[in-house]
């Protein structure tokens, strides 16, 4: 039995087909047709990107369907599908491991002024630094509050005095199946950042300053934007009279 078939049997909810939606194919003849359709459509873009695509196709043999890769953080699947208009093709998606707990995003609020604590985090995917709040993967079996406390301790050596749930988000519904939980956490202080995580600096700003950083593009991380917005809706960010946001 292939890894893909074993996964389909072990986690059937990942492969549920709803009427009239994108259908995951299992019948061998339909799967072959989907592969052929994807190959015919896979000529790539034009221009410089097209030239690079052609060179890559010449040296890299693509995985056709199934489990492309799997590790403790994510599973990469390529599904044979039928689209609602009847077209066949392949569709990639990234999923958390079957036993994973949801990741957490934590907006630290410092002291009675509720200053926002931000970290300057170097990210491998973009090859640049980003202003972010604290976040990380969930430990299997741990509660959300336990994951919050662990991430705060690991990234900024802080201990929460109160944890407030802000709801869930799906970070990229076109590719990722991950569901991430947003929290705010009151803290009385913080320590040195975790160097192994490529965190450069920890700063505190008012709620208004943090929102201005979103408005002018200094904050582009989607999790951070979502956490700030949810905290604003929940009434957790300081008001102008309290010395915070304008």
Secondary structure by P-SEA (a helix, b strand, c coil): ccaaaaaaaacccccccccccccccccaaaaaaaaaaaaaaccccccaaaaaaaaaaacccccccccccccccbbbbbbbcccccbbbbbbbbccccccccbbbbbbccccccbbbbbbbcccccccccccccccccccccccaaaaaaaaaaacccccccbbbbccccccccccccbbbbbbbbbbcccccccccccccbbbbbcaaaaaaaaaacccccaaaaaaaaaaaaacccccccccccc
